Each structure stands twice: as C-alpha cells, then as structure tokens.
C-alpha cells in the first residue's frame, strides 16, 4: 500500500485555512447530513477512496438511510432523490 502524503506537514498554511473554512461551513446552519453528502459527492468526483469511506461512515452514524448514502454517485437517477432534496443549481432549467 502506498503511503499517503502528509498534507499538514507539506502545506501547513493551506491546511489551516481549510480548517477555518470547515468551521465556517459547520456554523452556517446547513444540516450536517447535507454537508456530509456534499463532501461525499466531492470525494467521489475527486476519486479519493479514503474520503469516500470516511464520509460514508459519518453519514451512516448520523442516521442517513443506507439507500441515500449508497446512491450518492448516481443521485440524478436515484429513487431516493426528490425535488425537495436536489439543489436548484444542479439541474438545468426546463
């Protein structure tokens, strides 16, 4: 197994800024499960298996239904997606 890059050691200022941003997002008032869903989707798009696993575990601990977590990668086609939980910027206007 390849050793992962130690980002805090290599990019300490950037990591500090990222942690500040994380704090602002958590204080935003957005539901925590929505924040984790966005992080999971971003991790899928970035191809980071470590982060996908991390955010999947966090969502399940928060009580997010397995179906919604499992289908994040195909959310547009997923039966668990509804217009109520799809962000307006993610779909073209018809």
Secondary structure, 3 states (H helix, E strand, C coil): CCCCCCHHHHCHHHHHHHHHHHHHHHCCCCCHHHHHHHHHHHHHHHCCHHHHHHHHHHHHHCCCCHHHHHCHHHCCCCCCCCCCCCCHHHCCCC
